[in-house]
Amino acid sequence: MGLRNFLNRRPKTAVPSDLEEAWVELRQSVDESHLKSFRACSRNGRSWTEDPETVRQIAATIRRIMKDTAEGPKDSPAR
């Protein structure tokens, strides 16, 4: 399943508005970063796709990586 298909698919059950908003944030982060794909899994065996806070954390991580990449290295390692 491609990333676009995954991000655009809808769960079969009703989704709380908070979760919908979190998915909007993730979709925006992915679109802005031009990601082709990414993988995520949970440590506790529950689906991260149904937890608004986890979805937001993934979006924040993508934004932070893109910001850090755009700014370049912060400092050089000592040699």
mmCIF file of the N, C-alpha and C atoms, coordinates in Angstrom:
data_MODEL
# 
_entry.id   MODEL 
# 
loop_
_atom_site.group_PDB 
_atom_site.id 
_atom_site.type_symbol 
_atom_site.label_atom_id 
_atom_site.label_alt_id 
_atom_site.label_comp_id 
_atom_site.label_asym_id 
_atom_site.label_entity_id 
_atom_site.label_seq_id 
_atom_site.pdbx_PDB_ins_code 
_atom_site.Cartn_x 
_atom_site.Cartn_y 
_atom_site.Cartn_z 
_atom_site.occupancy 
_atom_site.B_iso_or_equiv 
_atom_site.pdbx_formal_charge 
_atom_site.auth_seq_id 
_atom_site.auth_comp_id 
_atom_site.auth_asym_id 
_atom_site.auth_atom_id 
_atom_site.pdbx_PDB_model_num 
ATOM 1   N N  . MET A 1 1  ? 0.844   -1.162 0.000  1.00 0.00 ? 1  MET A N  1 
ATOM 2   C CA . MET A 1 1  ? 0.000   0.000  0.000  1.00 0.00 ? 1  MET A CA 1 
ATOM 3   C C  . MET A 1 1  ? 0.892   1.229  0.000  1.00 0.00 ? 1  MET A C  1 
ATOM 4   N N  . GLY A 1 2  ? 0.669   2.153  -0.906 1.00 0.00 ? 2  GLY A N  1 
ATOM 5   C CA . GLY A 1 2  ? 1.460   3.364  -0.979 1.00 0.00 ? 2  GLY A CA 1 
ATOM 6   C C  . GLY A 1 2  ? 1.135   4.322  0.144  1.00 0.00 ? 2  GLY A C  1 
ATOM 7   N N  . LEU A 1 3  ? 2.036   5.249  0.407  1.00 0.00 ? 3  LEU A N  1 
ATOM 8   C CA . LEU A 1 3  ? 1.853   6.207  1.483  1.00 0.00 ? 3  LEU A CA 1 
ATOM 9   C C  . LEU A 1 3  ? 0.606   7.051  1.274  1.00 0.00 ? 3  LEU A C  1 
ATOM 10  N N  . ARG A 1 4  ? 0.400   7.507  0.055  1.00 0.00 ? 4  ARG A N  1 
ATOM 11  C CA . ARG A 1 4  ? -0.784  8.330  -0.220 1.00 0.00 ? 4  ARG A CA 1 
ATOM 12  C C  . ARG A 1 4  ? -2.067  7.545  0.060  1.00 0.00 ? 4  ARG A C  1 
ATOM 13  N N  . ASN A 1 5  ? -2.108  6.294  -0.365 1.00 0.00 ? 5  ASN A N  1 
ATOM 14  C CA . ASN A 1 5  ? -3.292  5.473  -0.101 1.00 0.00 ? 5  ASN A CA 1 
ATOM 15  C C  . ASN A 1 5  ? -3.485  5.300  1.400  1.00 0.00 ? 5  ASN A C  1 
ATOM 16  N N  . PHE A 1 6  ? -2.397  5.067  2.116  1.00 0.00 ? 6  PHE A N  1 
ATOM 17  C CA . PHE A 1 6  ? -2.478  4.857  3.555  1.00 0.00 ? 6  PHE A CA 1 
ATOM 18  C C  . PHE A 1 6  ? -2.982  6.108  4.259  1.00 0.00 ? 6  PHE A C  1 
ATOM 19  N N  . LEU A 1 7  ? -2.446  7.266  3.878  1.00 0.00 ? 7  LEU A N  1 
ATOM 20  C CA . LEU A 1 7  ? -2.827  8.507  4.538  1.00 0.00 ? 7  LEU A CA 1 
ATOM 21  C C  . LEU A 1 7  ? -4.247  8.931  4.202  1.00 0.00 ? 7  LEU A C  1 
ATOM 22  N N  . ASN A 1 8  ? -4.724  8.552  3.038  1.00 0.00 ? 8  ASN A N  1 
ATOM 23  C CA . ASN A 1 8  ? -6.053  8.982  2.624  1.00 0.00 ? 8  ASN A CA 1 
ATOM 24  C C  . ASN A 1 8  ? -7.151  7.999  2.972  1.00 0.00 ? 8  ASN A C  1 
ATOM 25  N N  . ARG A 1 9  ? -6.795  6.802  3.401  1.00 0.00 ? 9  ARG A N  1 
ATOM 26  C CA . ARG A 1 9  ? -7.843  5.842  3.730  1.00 0.00 ? 9  ARG A CA 1 
ATOM 27  C C  . ARG A 1 9  ? -8.516  6.236  5.029  1.00 0.00 ? 9  ARG A C  1 
ATOM 28  N N  . ARG A 1 10 ? -9.742  5.876  5.136  1.00 0.00 ? 10 ARG A N  1 
ATOM 29  C CA . ARG A 1 10 ? -10.526 6.214  6.311  1.00 0.00 ? 10 ARG A CA 1 
ATOM 30  C C  . ARG A 1 10 ? -10.833 4.958  7.115  1.00 0.00 ? 10 ARG A C  1 
ATOM 31  N N  . PRO A 1 11 ? -10.758 5.063  8.424  1.00 0.00 ? 11 PRO A N  1 
ATOM 32  C CA . PRO A 1 11 ? -11.142 3.921  9.243  1.00 0.00 ? 11 PRO A CA 1 
ATOM 33  C C  . PRO A 1 11 ? -12.620 3.595  9.051  1.00 0.00 ? 11 PRO A C  1 
ATOM 34  N N  . LYS A 1 12 ? -12.986 2.364  9.323  1.00 0.00 ? 12 LYS A N  1 
ATOM 35  C CA . LYS A 1 12 ? -14.358 1.933  9.115  1.00 0.00 ? 12 LYS A CA 1 
ATOM 36  C C  . LYS A 1 12 ? -15.291 2.425  10.204 1.00 0.00 ? 12 LYS A C  1 
ATOM 37  N N  . THR A 1 13 ? -14.746 2.831  11.336 1.00 0.00 ? 13 THR A N  1 
ATOM 38  C CA . THR A 1 13 ? -15.576 3.306  12.435 1.00 0.00 ? 13 THR A CA 1 
ATOM 39  C C  . THR A 1 13 ? -15.554 4.825  12.484 1.00 0.00 ? 13 THR A C  1 
ATOM 40  N N  . ALA A 1 14 ? -16.484 5.381  13.235 1.00 0.00 ? 14 ALA A N  1 
ATOM 41  C CA . ALA A 1 14 ? -16.525 6.836  13.394 1.00 0.00 ? 14 ALA A CA 1 
ATOM 42  C C  . ALA A 1 14 ? -15.244 7.301  14.081 1.00 0.00 ? 14 ALA A C  1 
ATOM 43  N N  . VAL A 1 15 ? -14.721 8.433  13.655 1.00 0.00 ? 15 VAL A N  1 
ATOM 44  C CA . VAL A 1 15 ? -13.456 8.933  14.174 1.00 0.00 ? 15 VAL A CA 1 
ATOM 45  C C  . VAL A 1 15 ? -13.707 10.213 14.948 1.00 0.00 ? 15 VAL A C  1 
ATOM 46  N N  . PRO A 1 16 ? -13.188 10.292 16.181 1.00 0.00 ? 16 PRO A N  1 
ATOM 47  C CA . PRO A 1 16 ? -13.329 11.544 16.941 1.00 0.00 ? 16 PRO A CA 1 
ATOM 48  C C  . PRO A 1 16 ? -12.647 12.691 16.197 1.00 0.00 ? 16 PRO A C  1 
ATOM 49  N N  . SER A 1 17 ? -13.172 13.896 16.399 1.00 0.00 ? 17 SER A N  1 
ATOM 50  C CA . SER A 1 17 ? -12.625 15.053 15.677 1.00 0.00 ? 17 SER A CA 1 
ATOM 51  C C  . SER A 1 17 ? -11.161 15.282 16.012 1.00 0.00 ? 17 SER A C  1 
ATOM 52  N N  . ASP A 1 18 ? -10.745 14.982 17.219 1.00 0.00 ? 18 ASP A N  1 
ATOM 53  C CA . ASP A 1 18 ? -9.343  15.165 17.602 1.00 0.00 ? 18 ASP A CA 1 
ATOM 54  C C  . ASP A 1 18 ? -8.431  14.293 16.743 1.00 0.00 ? 18 ASP A C  1 
ATOM 55  N N  . LEU A 1 19 ? -8.844  13.073 16.498 1.00 0.00 ? 19 LEU A N  1 
ATOM 56  C CA . LEU A 1 19 ? -8.061  12.175 15.658 1.00 0.00 ? 19 LEU A CA 1 
ATOM 57  C C  . LEU A 1 19 ? -8.036  12.666 14.216 1.00 0.00 ? 19 LEU A C  1 
ATOM 58  N N  . GLU A 1 20 ? -9.159  13.149 13.728 1.00 0.00 ? 20 GLU A N  1 
ATOM 59  C CA . GLU A 1 20 ? -9.220  13.713 12.369 1.00 0.00 ? 20 GLU A CA 1 
ATOM 60  C C  . GLU A 1 20 ? -8.238  14.880 12.234 1.00 0.00 ? 20 GLU A C  1 
ATOM 61  N N  . GLU A 1 21 ? -8.233  15.762 13.226 1.00 0.00 ? 21 GLU A N  1 
ATOM 62  C CA . GLU A 1 21 ? -7.338  16.920 13.197 1.00 0.00 ? 21 GLU A CA 1 
ATOM 63  C C  . GLU A 1 21 ? -5.869  16.480 13.220 1.00 0.00 ? 21 GLU A C  1 
ATOM 64  N N  . ALA A 1 22 ? -5.572  15.461 13.999 1.00 0.00 ? 22 ALA A N  1 
ATOM 65  C CA . ALA A 1 22 ? -4.199  14.949 14.058 1.00 0.00 ? 22 ALA A CA 1 
ATOM 66  C C  . ALA A 1 22 ? -3.779  14.402 12.700 1.00 0.00 ? 22 ALA A C  1 
ATOM 67  N N  . TRP A 1 23 ? -4.676  13.689 12.023 1.00 0.00 ? 23 TRP A N  1 
ATOM 68  C CA . TRP A 1 23 ? -4.361  13.156 10.695 1.00 0.00 ? 23 TRP A CA 1 
ATOM 69  C C  . TRP A 1 23 ? -4.190  14.273 9.673  1.00 0.00 ? 23 TRP A C  1 
ATOM 70  N N  . VAL A 1 24 ? -4.928  15.357 9.811  1.00 0.00 ? 24 VAL A N  1 
ATOM 71  C CA . VAL A 1 24 ? -4.738  16.509 8.915  1.00 0.00 ? 24 VAL A CA 1 
ATOM 72  C C  . VAL A 1 24 ? -3.329  17.061 9.097  1.00 0.00 ? 24 VAL A C  1 
ATOM 73  N N  . GLU A 1 25 ? -2.888  17.177 10.357 1.00 0.00 ? 25 GLU A N  1 
ATOM 74  C CA . GLU A 1 25 ? -1.521  17.652 10.629 1.00 0.00 ? 25 GLU A CA 1 
ATOM 75  C C  . GLU A 1 25 ? -0.481  16.737 9.999  1.00 0.00 ? 25 GLU A C  1 
ATOM 76  N N  . LEU A 1 26 ? -0.679  15.425 10.134 1.00 0.00 ? 26 LEU A N  1 
ATOM 77  C CA . LEU A 1 26 ? 0.275   14.476 9.563  1.00 0.00 ? 26 LEU A CA 1 
ATOM 78  C C  . LEU A 1 26 ? 0.295   14.564 8.044  1.00 0.00 ? 26 LEU A C  1 
ATOM 79  N N  . ARG A 1 27 ? -0.856  14.648 7.427  1.00 0.00 ? 27 ARG A N  1 
ATOM 80  C CA . ARG A 1 27 ? -0.909  14.771 5.958  1.00 0.00 ? 27 ARG A CA 1 
ATOM 81  C C  . ARG A 1 27 ? -0.192  16.031 5.481  1.00 0.00 ? 27 ARG A C  1 
ATOM 82  N N  . GLN A 1 28 ? -0.391  17.141 6.193  1.00 0.00 ? 28 GLN A N  1 
ATOM 83  C CA . GLN A 1 28 ? 0.281   18.395 5.826  1.00 0.00 ? 28 GLN A CA 1 
ATOM 84  C C  . GLN A 1 28 ? 1.792   18.255 5.970  1.00 0.00 ? 28 GLN A C  1 
ATOM 85  N N  . SER A 1 29 ? 2.234   17.641 7.040  1.00 0.00 ? 29 SER A N  1 
ATOM 86  C CA . SER A 1 29 ? 3.673   17.446 7.248  1.00 0.00 ? 29 SER A CA 1 
ATOM 87  C C  . SER A 1 29 ? 4.275   16.586 6.145  1.00 0.00 ? 29 SER A C  1 
ATOM 88  N N  . VAL A 1 30 ? 3.586   15.530 5.783  1.00 0.00 ? 30 VAL A N  1 
ATOM 89  C CA . VAL A 1 30 ? 4.067   14.640 4.723  1.00 0.00 ? 30 VAL A CA 1 
ATOM 90  C C  . VAL A 1 30 ? 4.104   15.388 3.398  1.00 0.00 ? 30 VAL A C  1 
ATOM 91  N N  . ASP A 1 31 ? 3.044   16.135 3.085  1.00 0.00 ? 31 ASP A N  1 
ATOM 92  C CA . ASP A 1 31 ? 3.010   16.883 1.824  1.00 0.00 ? 31 ASP A CA 1 
ATOM 93  C C  . ASP A 1 31 ? 4.128   17.916 1.755  1.00 0.00 ? 31 ASP A C  1 
ATOM 94  N N  . GLU A 1 32 ? 4.347   18.640 2.846  1.00 0.00 ? 32 GLU A N  1 
ATOM 95  C CA . GLU A 1 32 ? 5.380   19.673 2.866  1.00 0.00 ? 32 GLU A CA 1 
ATOM 96  C C  . GLU A 1 32 ? 6.788   19.084 2.786  1.00 0.00 ? 32 GLU A C  1 
ATOM 97  N N  . SER A 1 33 ? 6.960   17.886 3.285  1.00 0.00 ? 33 SER A N  1 
ATOM 98  C CA . SER A 1 33 ? 8.287   17.280 3.311  1.00 0.00 ? 33 SER A CA 1 
ATOM 99  C C  . SER A 1 33 ? 8.606   16.488 2.050  1.00 0.00 ? 33 SER A C  1 
ATOM 100 N N  . HIS A 1 34 ? 7.600   16.256 1.221  1.00 0.00 ? 34 HIS A N  1 
ATOM 101 C CA . HIS A 1 34 ? 7.760   15.481 -0.016 1.00 0.00 ? 34 HIS A CA 1 
ATOM 102 C C  . HIS A 1 34 ? 8.227   14.051 0.264  1.00 0.00 ? 34 HIS A C  1 
ATOM 103 N N  . LEU A 1 35 ? 7.826   13.492 1.409  1.00 0.00 ? 35 LEU A N  1 
ATOM 104 C CA . LEU A 1 35 ? 8.169   12.108 1.726  1.00 0.00 ? 35 LEU A CA 1 
ATOM 105 C C  . LEU A 1 35 ? 7.533   11.157 0.720  1.00 0.00 ? 35 LEU A C  1 
ATOM 106 N N  . LYS A 1 36 ? 8.241   10.138 0.394  1.00 0.00 ? 36 LYS A N  1 
ATOM 107 C CA . LYS A 1 36 ? 7.699   9.091  -0.478 1.00 0.00 ? 36 LYS A CA 1 
ATOM 108 C C  . LYS A 1 36 ? 7.076   7.985  0.359  1.00 0.00 ? 36 LYS A C  1 
ATOM 109 N N  . SER A 1 37 ? 7.678   7.694  1.509  1.00 0.00 ? 37 SER A N  1 
ATOM 110 C CA . SER A 1 37 ? 7.142   6.667  2.400  1.00 0.00 ? 37 SER A CA 1 
ATOM 111 C C  . SER A 1 37 ? 7.766   6.809  3.772  1.00 0.00 ? 37 SER A C  1 
ATOM 112 N N  . PHE A 1 38 ? 7.126   6.225  4.751  1.00 0.00 ? 38 PHE A N  1 
ATOM 113 C CA . PHE A 1 38 ? 7.701   6.105  6.075  1.00 0.00 ? 38 PHE A CA 1 
ATOM 114 C C  . PHE A 1 38 ? 7.029   4.932  6.772  1.00 0.00 ? 38 PHE A C  1 
ATOM 115 N N  . ARG A 1 39 ? 7.681   4.439  7.802  1.00 0.00 ? 39 ARG A N  1 
ATOM 116 C CA . ARG A 1 39 ? 7.139   3.317  8.571  1.00 0.00 ? 39 ARG A CA 1 
ATOM 117 C C  . ARG A 1 39 ? 7.080   3.731  10.031 1.00 0.00 ? 39 ARG A C  1 
ATOM 118 N N  . ALA A 1 40 ? 6.045   3.279  10.681 1.00 0.00 ? 40 ALA A N  1 
ATOM 119 C CA . ALA A 1 40 ? 5.908   3.542  12.110 1.00 0.00 ? 40 ALA A CA 1 
ATOM 120 C C  . ALA A 1 40 ? 5.251   2.336  12.762 1.00 0.00 ? 40 ALA A C  1 
ATOM 121 N N  . CYS A 1 41 ? 5.675   2.055  13.962 1.00 0.00 ? 41 CYS A N  1 
ATOM 122 C CA . CYS A 1 41 ? 5.051   0.960  14.706 1.00 0.00 ? 41 CYS A CA 1 
ATOM 123 C C  . CYS A 1 41 ? 5.002   1.364  16.167 1.00 0.00 ? 41 CYS A C  1 
ATOM 124 N N  . SER A 1 42 ? 4.146   0.713  16.894 1.00 0.00 ? 42 SER A N  1 
ATOM 125 C CA . SER A 1 42 ? 4.023   1.030  18.312 1.00 0.00 ? 42 SER A CA 1 
ATOM 126 C C  . SER A 1 42 ? 4.808   0.023  19.134 1.00 0.00 ? 42 SER A C  1 
ATOM 127 N N  . ARG A 1 43 ? 5.141   0.408  20.320 1.00 0.00 ? 43 ARG A N  1 
ATOM 128 C CA . ARG A 1 43 ? 5.874   -0.491 21.208 1.00 0.00 ? 43 ARG A CA 1 
ATOM 129 C C  . ARG A 1 43 ? 4.942   -1.391 22.009 1.00 0.00 ? 43 ARG A C  1 
ATOM 130 N N  . ASN A 1 44 ? 3.711   -0.939 22.193 1.00 0.00 ? 44 ASN A N  1 
ATOM 131 C CA . ASN A 1 44 ? 2.802   -1.685 23.049 1.00 0.00 ? 44 ASN A CA 1 
ATOM 132 C C  . ASN A 1 44 ? 1.842   -2.593 22.273 1.00 0.00 ? 44 ASN A C  1 
ATOM 133 N N  . GLY A 1 45 ? 1.983   -2.654 20.967 1.00 0.00 ? 45 GLY A N  1 
ATOM 134 C CA . GLY A 1 45 ? 1.144   -3.529 20.170 1.00 0.00 ? 45 GLY A CA 1 
ATOM 135 C C  . GLY A 1 45 ? -0.172  -2.910 19.744 1.00 0.00 ? 45 GLY A C  1 
ATOM 136 N N  . ARG A 1 46 ? -0.519  -1.742 20.276 1.00 0.00 ? 46 ARG A N  1 
ATOM 137 C CA . ARG A 1 46 ? -1.742  -1.052 19.844 1.00 0.00 ? 46 ARG A CA 1 
ATOM 138 C C  . ARG A 1 46 ? -1.449  -0.267 18.580 1.00 0.00 ? 46 ARG A C  1 
ATOM 139 N N  . SER A 1 47 ? -2.471  -0.026 17.814 1.00 0.00 ? 47 SER A N  1 
ATOM 140 C CA . SER A 1 47 ? -2.299  0.709  16.568 1.00 0.00 ? 47 SER A CA 1 
ATOM 141 C C  . SER A 1 47 ? -2.074  2.193  16.840 1.00 0.00 ? 47 SER A C  1 
ATOM 142 N N  . TRP A 1 48 ? -0.970  2.722  16.333 1.00 0.00 ? 48 TRP A N  1 
ATOM 143 C CA . TRP A 1 48 ? -0.679  4.148  16.510 1.00 0.00 ? 48 TRP A CA 1 
ATOM 144 C C  . TRP A 1 48 ? -1.621  5.003  15.685 1.00 0.00 ? 48 TRP A C  1 
ATOM 145 N N  . THR A 1 49 ? -2.242  4.413  14.669 1.00 0.00 ? 49 THR A N  1 
ATOM 146 C CA . THR A 1 49 ? -3.100  5.170  13.755 1.00 0.00 ? 49 THR A CA 1 
ATOM 147 C C  . THR A 1 49 ? -4.383  5.646  14.405 1.00 0.00 ? 49 THR A C  1 
ATOM 148 N N  . GLU A 1 50 ? -4.698  5.129  15.580 1.00 0.00 ? 50 GLU A N  1 
ATOM 149 C CA . GLU A 1 50 ? -5.935  5.499  16.266 1.00 0.00 ? 50 GLU A CA 1 
ATOM 150 C C  . GLU A 1 50 ? -5.686  6.363  17.498 1.00 0.00 ? 50 GLU A C  1 
ATOM 151 N N  . ASP A 1 51 ? -4.444  6.775  17.705 1.00 0.00 ? 51 ASP A N  1 
ATOM 152 C CA . ASP A 1 51 ? -4.081  7.594  18.863 1.00 0.00 ? 51 ASP A CA 1 
ATOM 153 C C  . ASP A 1 51 ? -3.683  8.991  18.384 1.00 0.00 ? 51 ASP A C  1 
ATOM 154 N N  . PRO A 1 52 ? -4.526  10.005 18.635 1.00 0.00 ? 52 PRO A N  1 
ATOM 155 C CA . PRO A 1 52 ? -4.235  11.362 18.136 1.00 0.00 ? 52 PRO A CA 1 
ATOM 156 C C  . PRO A 1 52 ? -2.872  11.894 18.571 1.00 0.00 ? 52 PRO A C  1 
ATOM 157 N N  . GLU A 1 53 ? -2.480  11.639 19.809 1.00 0.00 ? 53 GLU A N  1 
ATOM 158 C CA . GLU A 1 53 ? -1.198  12.156 20.298 1.00 0.00 ? 53 GLU A CA 1 
ATOM 159 C C  . GLU A 1 53 ? -0.027  11.531 19.541 1.00 0.00 ? 53 GLU A C  1 
ATOM 160 N N  . THR A 1 54 ? -0.103  10.261 19.273 1.00 0.00 ? 54 THR A N  1 
ATOM 161 C CA . THR A 1 54 ? 0.966   9.584  18.532 1.00 0.00 ? 54 THR A CA 1 
ATOM 162 C C  . THR A 1 54 ? 1.039   10.093 17.104 1.00 0.00 ? 54 THR A C  1 
ATOM 163 N N  . VAL A 1 55 ? -0.102  10.277 16.466 1.00 0.00 ? 55 VAL A N  1 
ATOM 164 C CA . VAL A 1 55 ? -0.133  10.808 15.095 1.00 0.00 ? 55 VAL A CA 1 
ATOM 165 C C  . VAL A 1 55 ? 0.492   12.198 15.075 1.00 0.00 ? 55 VAL A C  1 
ATOM 166 N N  . ARG A 1 56 ? 0.178   13.017 16.073 1.00 0.00 ? 56 ARG A N  1 
ATOM 167 C CA . ARG A 1 56 ? 0.768   14.367 16.153 1.00 0.00 ? 56 ARG A CA 1 
ATOM 168 C C  . ARG A 1 56 ? 2.284   14.307 16.387 1.00 0.00 ? 56 ARG A C  1 
ATOM 169 N N  . GLN A 1 57 ? 2.725   13.369 17.207 1.00 0.00 ? 57 GLN A N  1 
ATOM 170 C CA . GLN A 1 57 ? 4.162   13.233 17.468 1.00 0.00 ? 57 GLN A CA 1 
ATOM 171 C C  . GLN A 1 57 ? 4.913   12.837 16.202 1.00 0.00 ? 57 GLN A C  1 
ATOM 172 N N  . ILE A 1 58 ? 4.331   11.987 15.398 1.00 0.00 ? 58 ILE A N  1 
ATOM 173 C CA . ILE A 1 58 ? 4.963   11.607 14.129 1.00 0.00 ? 58 ILE A CA 1 
ATOM 174 C C  . ILE A 1 58 ? 5.039   12.822 13.208 1.00 0.00 ? 58 ILE A C  1 
ATOM 175 N N  . ALA A 1 59 ? 3.955   13.593 13.145 1.00 0.00 ? 59 ALA A N  1 
ATOM 176 C CA . ALA A 1 59 ? 3.958   14.803 12.322 1.00 0.00 ? 59 ALA A CA 1 
ATOM 177 C C  . ALA A 1 59 ? 5.031   15.777 12.810 1.00 0.00 ? 59 ALA A C  1 
ATOM 178 N N  . ALA A 1 60 ? 5.147   15.948 14.119 1.00 0.00 ? 60 ALA A N  1 
ATOM 179 C CA . ALA A 1 60 ? 6.148   16.860 14.684 1.00 0.00 ? 60 ALA A CA 1 
ATOM 180 C C  . ALA A 1 60 ? 7.561   16.372 14.383 1.00 0.00 ? 60 ALA A C  1 
ATOM 181 N N  . THR A 1 61 ? 7.770   15.081 14.427 1.00 0.00 ? 61 THR A N  1 
ATOM 182 C CA . THR A 1 61 ? 9.085   14.520 14.123 1.00 0.00 ? 61 THR A CA 1 
ATOM 183 C C  . THR A 1 61 ? 9.461   14.793 12.673 1.00 0.00 ? 61 THR A C  1 
ATOM 184 N N  . ILE A 1 62 ? 8.524   14.608 11.763 1.00 0.00 ? 62 ILE A N  1 
ATOM 185 C CA . ILE A 1 62 ? 8.779   14.882 10.345 1.00 0.00 ? 62 ILE A CA 1 
ATOM 186 C C  . ILE A 1 62 ? 9.127   16.350 10.157 1.00 0.00 ? 62 ILE A C  1 
ATOM 187 N N  . ARG A 1 63 ? 8.354   17.251 10.785 1.00 0.00 ? 63 ARG A N  1 
ATOM 188 C CA . ARG A 1 63 ? 8.639   18.692 10.648 1.00 0.00 ? 63 ARG A CA 1 
ATOM 189 C C  . ARG A 1 63 ? 10.008  19.041 11.219 1.00 0.00 ? 63 ARG A C  1 
ATOM 190 N N  . ARG A 1 64 ? 10.356  18.457 12.381 1.00 0.00 ? 64 ARG A N  1 
ATOM 191 C CA . ARG A 1 64 ? 11.649  18.742 13.015 1.00 0.00 ? 64 ARG A CA 1 
ATOM 192 C C  . ARG A 1 64 ? 12.806  18.260 12.144 1.00 0.00 ? 64 ARG A C  1 
ATOM 193 N N  . ILE A 1 65 ? 12.684  17.079 11.573 1.00 0.00 ? 65 ILE A N  1 
ATOM 194 C CA . ILE A 1 65 ? 13.734  16.555 10.699 1.00 0.00 ? 65 ILE A CA 1 
ATOM 195 C C  . ILE A 1 65 ? 13.907  17.451 9.483  1.00 0.00 ? 65 ILE A C  1 
ATOM 196 N N  . MET A 1 66 ? 12.801  17.870 8.891  1.00 0.00 ? 66 MET A N  1 
ATOM 197 C CA . MET A 1 66 ? 12.882  18.729 7.710  1.00 0.00 ? 66 MET A CA 1 
ATOM 198 C C  . MET A 1 66 ? 13.500  20.086 8.059  1.00 0.00 ? 66 MET A C  1 
ATOM 199 N N  . LYS A 1 67 ? 13.168  20.630 9.221  1.00 0.00 ? 67 LYS A N  1 
ATOM 200 C CA . LYS A 1 67 ? 13.741  21.912 9.652  1.00 0.00 ? 67 LYS A CA 1 
ATOM 201 C C  . LYS A 1 67 ? 15.244  21.765 9.878  1.00 0.00 ? 67 LYS A C  1 
ATOM 202 N N  . ASP A 1 68 ? 15.639  20.723 10.591 1.00 0.00 ? 68 ASP A N  1 
ATOM 203 C CA . ASP A 1 68 ? 17.058  20.498 10.867 1.00 0.00 ? 68 ASP A CA 1 
ATOM 204 C C  . ASP A 1 68 ? 17.839  20.259 9.585  1.00 0.00 ? 68 ASP A C  1 
ATOM 205 N N  . THR A 1 69 ? 17.253  19.546 8.651  1.00 0.00 ? 69 THR A N  1 
ATOM 206 C CA . THR A 1 69 ? 17.918  19.277 7.372  1.00 0.00 ? 69 THR A CA 1 
ATOM 207 C C  . THR A 1 69 ? 18.101  20.575 6.586  1.00 0.00 ? 69 THR A C  1 
ATOM 208 N N  . ALA A 1 70 ? 17.090  21.426 6.587  1.00 0.00 ? 70 ALA A N  1 
ATOM 209 C CA . ALA A 1 70 ? 17.162  22.689 5.855  1.00 0.00 ? 70 ALA A CA 1 
ATOM 210 C C  . ALA A 1 70 ? 18.199  23.636 6.461  1.00 0.00 ? 70 ALA A C  1 
ATOM 211 N N  . GLU A 1 71 ? 18.351  23.593 7.773  1.00 0.00 ? 71 GLU A N  1 
ATOM 212 C CA . GLU A 1 71 ? 19.295  24.485 8.447  1.00 0.00 ? 71 GLU A CA 1 
ATOM 213 C C  . GLU A 1 71 ? 20.734  24.012 8.339  1.00 0.00 ? 71 GLU A C  1 
ATOM 214 N N  . GLY A 1 72 ? 20.945  22.762 8.049  1.00 0.00 ? 72 GLY A N  1 
ATOM 215 C CA . GLY A 1 72 ? 22.295  22.226 7.934  1.00 0.00 ? 72 GLY A CA 1 
ATOM 216 C C  . GLY A 1 72 ? 22.851  21.808 9.282  1.00 0.00 ? 72 GLY A C  1 
ATOM 217 N N  . PRO A 1 73 ? 24.088  21.346 9.291  1.00 0.00 ? 73 PRO A N  1 
ATOM 218 C CA . PRO A 1 73 ? 24.701  20.888 10.546 1.00 0.00 ? 73 PRO A CA 1 
ATOM 219 C C  . PRO A 1 73 ? 24.800  22.003 11.571 1.00 0.00 ? 73 PRO A C  1 
ATOM 220 N N  . LYS A 1 74 ? 24.541  21.682 12.814 1.00 0.00 ? 74 LYS A N  1 
ATOM 221 C CA . LYS A 1 74 ? 24.616  22.685 13.887 1.00 0.00 ? 74 LYS A CA 1 
ATOM 222 C C  . LYS A 1 74 ? 26.063  22.985 14.274 1.00 0.00 ? 74 LYS A C  1 
ATOM 223 N N  . ASP A 1 75 ? 26.880  21.949 14.379 1.00 0.00 ? 75 ASP A N  1 
ATOM 224 C CA . ASP A 1 75 ? 28.295  22.127 14.674 1.00 0.00 ? 75 ASP A CA 1 
ATOM 225 C C  . ASP A 1 75 ? 29.048  20.918 14.172 1.00 0.00 ? 75 ASP A C  1 
ATOM 226 N N  . SER A 1 76 ? 30.319  21.101 13.917 1.00 0.00 ? 76 SER A N  1 
ATOM 227 C CA . SER A 1 76 ? 31.140  20.013 13.394 1.00 0.00 ? 76 SER A CA 1 
ATOM 228 C C  . SER A 1 76 ? 31.681  19.178 14.536 1.00 0.00 ? 76 SER A C  1 
ATOM 229 N N  . PRO A 1 77 ? 31.856  17.896 14.299 1.00 0.00 ? 77 PRO A N  1 
ATOM 230 C CA . PRO A 1 77 ? 32.483  17.059 15.335 1.00 0.00 ? 77 PRO A CA 1 
ATOM 231 C C  . PRO A 1 77 ? 33.940  17.460 15.517 1.00 0.00 ? 77 PRO A C  1 
ATOM 232 N N  . ALA A 1 78 ? 34.422  17.319 16.724 1.00 0.00 ? 78 ALA A N  1 
ATOM 233 C CA . ALA A 1 78 ? 35.817  17.653 17.016 1.00 0.00 ? 78 ALA A CA 1 
ATOM 234 C C  . ALA A 1 78 ? 36.728  16.652 16.308 1.00 0.00 ? 78 ALA A C  1 
ATOM 235 N N  . ARG A 1 79 ? 37.820  17.176 15.759 1.00 0.00 ? 79 ARG A N  1 
ATOM 236 C CA . ARG A 1 79 ? 38.796  16.307 15.071 1.00 0.00 ? 79 ARG A CA 1 
ATOM 237 C C  . ARG A 1 79 ? 40.148  16.507 15.637 1.00 0.00 ? 79 ARG A C  1 
# 
